[in-house]
Amino acid sequence: MGQGTCPRVPVRKGVIALIDVKNLTKRYGEFMAVDNISFEVKEGEIFSLLGPNGAGKTTTIEILQGLKIPTSGQVSVLGYDIYKEEKKIKEQIGVMPQNFNALERLSARENIQLVADIYGKGNKVEEVLELTGVSEFHSKVYLNLSGGMKTKVGIGMALVSDAPLLFLDEPTTGLDPQARREVWDMIEKLKGLGKTIMLTSHYMEEVERLSDRAAVMINGKIQTIGEISYLINNYGGHTKLTTRKDQNTAEILNREAQQVFEPSNGEDLITGVFDNKQSAKKAVIALYEKDYDVKIVEPSLEEAFISLSGSKINEKGELVS
Amino acid sequence: MNSLFSLFKALTKNWLRSKSGMFFSILFPITLLIIFTAVFGGQDDVQYTLYIQNNDTTNGEASELSEEFIQGLQEADTFNLIEVEPGEDLKKGLSDDETAFEAARRGLIIPEGFHEKSMDKITTLRTGTMQDSLTQLKEEYGEYMTEEERQEITKGMEQMKTYPQDMDAAEGASITLLINEGDQAAPMIKGALRGVVDTFNQKAMGIEDSAVKVESESLVSENLEAVDYYLPGFIAAFIMTNGIIGVTTTVTEFKRNGVLKRLAATPLTKVKWILANIMQQTLLAFVLTAIMILIGMILFNVRVFPDIYAVGFILVGAITFSAIGMVLGGFIKDVEAASGAGNAIAFPMMFLSGAFWSVQMMPEYLQSIAEVLPLYHFHQGLINIMILGNPGEALHHLLVILGFTVVFILLAFKTTRWKEL
């Protein structure tokens, strides 16, 4: 793994997309868990599957890891065909399964060592312990670790494969906000090391913060796919500026905003809604010059998700309308 | 490091640190071995409690023959005799005695007139014998006798006929054994009592020596104790339960909690997963065997020691039973069902295979079931090697077990899922 960059990806020559999925379908009897989806994951990016529980995210990622057999479709990972070259794929990816577990009575270090030995990368253990922060509690028995610590061990077990491509299936589900942020920092650090990462999540904030690109997945289908900024700009709604209402602010907002309204909660406030960032920027500058406090509500992935699905995802990952 | 060995090492450490695993796979069998041996091991010295009431007394003095009979009972060394005063209702006393164990409620009543009735019968029998002898003597050697001698004999025989007529009808004496038919020791007690009565009868007829005597000789070279026989049964039975119950629950738990998925997502192969589990279990089997033999040596003076054949046999047995565990763990989904299924298979097999008692004690149809059970062959093989010093006989059992080994390993490979977890 080295400092700074990842060694040149040992994939087939000419491969730019490390993952290439075409028309992938996975059916359980009548139930379509994954319904004819296609996407690519490019080298060096963090790509997320965003969606509620039961959307088919884990099924998709487990097919890519060789843990599930597709019903139909073409899947290549690192240039290898999932049907014929599963063994080669497994050797060159790092995986953190959803709700995974390690051997409970082994220490954090012993668990990472075990996986390292399986990959034949026993010499990577110390480096991974440092990188993931597991070194701080390496001798503690896995059973007694906190959720955040377990996740770090899980990431360590994925990382110790020394693979260029990592799969993290819901890495922060069930963690407290503090632990979640630590994991995010770590994932960003991994990207800095040149890893390509495929992530699944139902946390908008997580996907928005970490990913370069994301696919919104609901009921086995990909609703839309693209860079985060693209998703927000296209589906994320409008920028809103709210400030104290007086003659000056009303004048500025009426000049720049496409729509102006006064919130009905009785406070003396005024809100302007902007179609584009340019006019919002002008309004913000004009208000700041006159020393007004401004509350800016930017378009977000959450807004985008709501406009795509008509629903929200709650903390537990369930779709709520 | 080789991934198979690493996994084996990790599984072993994980197991060694499990308190409940340790208890069920090592401590529990040892506790049972100790209890079992303490109960049955010293069976040679067992004495059965027997309340005895001698009603054949005059002014508190026991009659001669009744005393002689009681002495015979004492010499038999089988009974712990407790004397009960004559005249008491022994039957009622035994039923009402709440302090005594159910099993210890046994009584023997010597009735009034025991001496006299015995004497009458003895006289009748002896007279009969004497008449027979005299008649035979007269017929075979009559021609060599003088007239005087012949007359002497005839006179003697005439005189015998003058004994009271009622003596011909002498019934002899009866003693009454009060015993609960549910008493497990009943057959042993009845047998021992019969022996005492027979000896008494023989002596009454003036026979001090017997025409036929039983001498027992040990089949095995060394002088072995009961515990030496139990030990292979215990070793076999618990290697079996550890495999069928222990492996099944452990593997199901790994499947439930996500360890299996974690490992399946690495380049580790299913074959190595199965082998590592079997290796771990086999190591456990050897540890268990060693501890059991050690405890047997320290506490019960066990003298059997596993030789290279026994070690090989234990190896094959441990592999077979852990493979069965892998088969079950492969298709059973939740841990409770795994432990249920493991118990449902292991316990009937344990009792049907004759690990704790001889299969010959069971009805014939059960014996034929025993012969298709792997534990039966495992145990028989171990007995032949460790006790009877007969590795040749064990070979047949070894071949049967090897057949099971192959079948169950193949089945384990079939039922263990490495995808779609």
Interface residues (C-beta under 8 A of the other chain):
Chain A: Q65 G66 L67 K68 I69 K87 K90 E91 V95 P97 N99 F100 N101 A102 L103 E104 R105 L106 E110 N111 Q113 L114 V115 D117 I118 Y119 G120 G122 V141 M157 S161
Chain B: M1 N2 S3 S6 L7 A10 L11 K13 N14 R17 S18 N257 G258 V259 K261 R262 L263 A264 A265 T266 P267 L268 K419 E420 L421
